Amino acid sequence: MIKKFSLIGLILFIIIYAFQACTNKVAYPYTSSQFPNEVAQIIITNCATDGCHNQQSYQNAGGLLLDSWEALMNGSNNGACVIPFSPENSSLLYYINRDSAEGIVAKPTMPINKTPLTKAQYKIIRDWITNGAPNSDGIVPFSQQATSRQKTVLTLQGCDKLGILDGNQVIARYIPIGTNPQSESPHAVRVSKDGAYAYISFLAGTAIQKVDLTSNQVIESIDIGAGSWNILHVSEDGKKLLVCDWQSNGKLVLLQTNPLQVLQEFGGGATGLFTFPHGIIANSSFDTFHVTSQYGNFIYKFSADENMYAKISLDGKPISNATGLLDPHEIYFTPDRSKYFITCEASDEVRIFDAQKDTLIKTLVVGNFPQEIAMSKTKPYAFITCSEDISSYPGFKGSVYVINYNTLTITKRIDAPFYQPHGINVDDRNSIFYVYSRNVNPSGPAPHHSSDCAGRNGYYQVFDLNTLNLKTTKRFETIVDPYSADTRFK
């Protein structure tokens, strides 16, 4: 009787052990992947397989590793392929979708050379992304430490969206912005010094918008009337901002930021005070401003109390609005405010002025069509994007010049596979800087995929602030026309 019981017990033990072992073999890769179980069953069994997106093969599959939730959120060689809450901009969905009625369809259909996913499986992945693409613990990507998390914000002129780049360099969110269904072309974005808010102007809209960078939501808008609202500048204390109306009879509008409210207007109408005002800097008390005049050879200087208004010649010649002279575009203070840099589109120069005397210190010749300026506080570098410069890379266009703002010498010309580089920003916290290629010209490099808005996708590249070389060979694709960027916690 004892022997019989032992034999039965042994058989039951073997059956139970075999069942558990079999169950563990199926469950283990799912539970370790950090994906929610129903998502894991689709991705792990269909995508993270030999010859595709597992550890052994992913480098030959666009650099996209799919064996874990964390790996997926790092993106591929082309940047983020899942954008939480934005299925319409998540390219992973394009390649597993076979029905254009369900969303964008891209070729080749994945998983390649295998049975395509069913419509039900596609909807599971799409709904998961729509709900934020959380992991198995319910954590939404890039949501932790929201008040202190490093972020860069980026306007997408062709899509009326604001991109949020996480500190790990990938696109973490796309936020719809603007106030009406028509395209409003979000142009400039500036972040308050405390990192709490971003402010956005629109070329084809009437609003200034305020975005909370903790919640990643537009929290306030103000209608300031028709205009070509271009560059804006936020005060050091974050309580005011100045925005320019880029027109032949342009004006500048001073606003308080909490709540958004117009305080004062300068120029406009028949006053003739400002012609195509563009770049803006302000003194620390935010009551005296320098503003570039986009065409000609001068900049404006004026005070908020309107007791001072002047035009400063940049070349010592008589003031002129004629196009093709210098055409000053952007203006930027050095971190110690002792000097300011001005990019001159027509003359392909950077002109450097003494901030106290408003006198020219030095002129540096740079690449063709210099545009935006960014400066580091941990390295003595000013970065200048030259959008139309001849590239050493066949089929590409543009360069970035690095100027030492202490010695006022050119440190390096950066050549990389840019195409129409415009926006640039420095993230001193992570010792990197970003360069954004608009790539709106059909002659530019073909995007990896399309998006849900008309036009060609752009891209950005990440550089090491210490070496001034590419940090990674990845080309991070964005939706259409990445234009202006700024970093939190500068």
Secondary structure, 3 states (H helix, E strand, C coil): CHHHHHHHHHHHHHHHHHHHHHHHHHHHHHHHHCCCHHHHHHHHHHCCCCCCCCCCCHHHCCCCCCCCHHHHHCCECCECCCCCCCHHHCHHHHHHCCCHHHCCCCCCCCCCCCCCCCHHHHHHHHHHHHCCCCCCCCCCCCCCCCCCCCEEEEEECCCCEEEEEECCCCEEEEEECCCCCCCCCEEEEEECCCCCEEEEEECCCCEEEEEECCCCEEEEEEECCCCCEEEEEECCCCCEEEEEECCCCEEEEEEEECCEEEEEEEECCCCCCECCEEEEEECCCCCEEEEEECCCCEEEEEECCCCCEEEEECCCCCCCCCCCCCCEEEEEECCCCCEEEEEECCCCEEEEEECCCCEEEEEEECCCCEEEEEECCCCCEEEEEEEEEECCCCCCEEEEEEEECCCCEEEEEECCCCECEEEEEEEHHHCEEEEEECCCCCCCCCCCCCCCCCCCEEEEEEEECCCCCECCCCCEEEEECEEEEEECCC
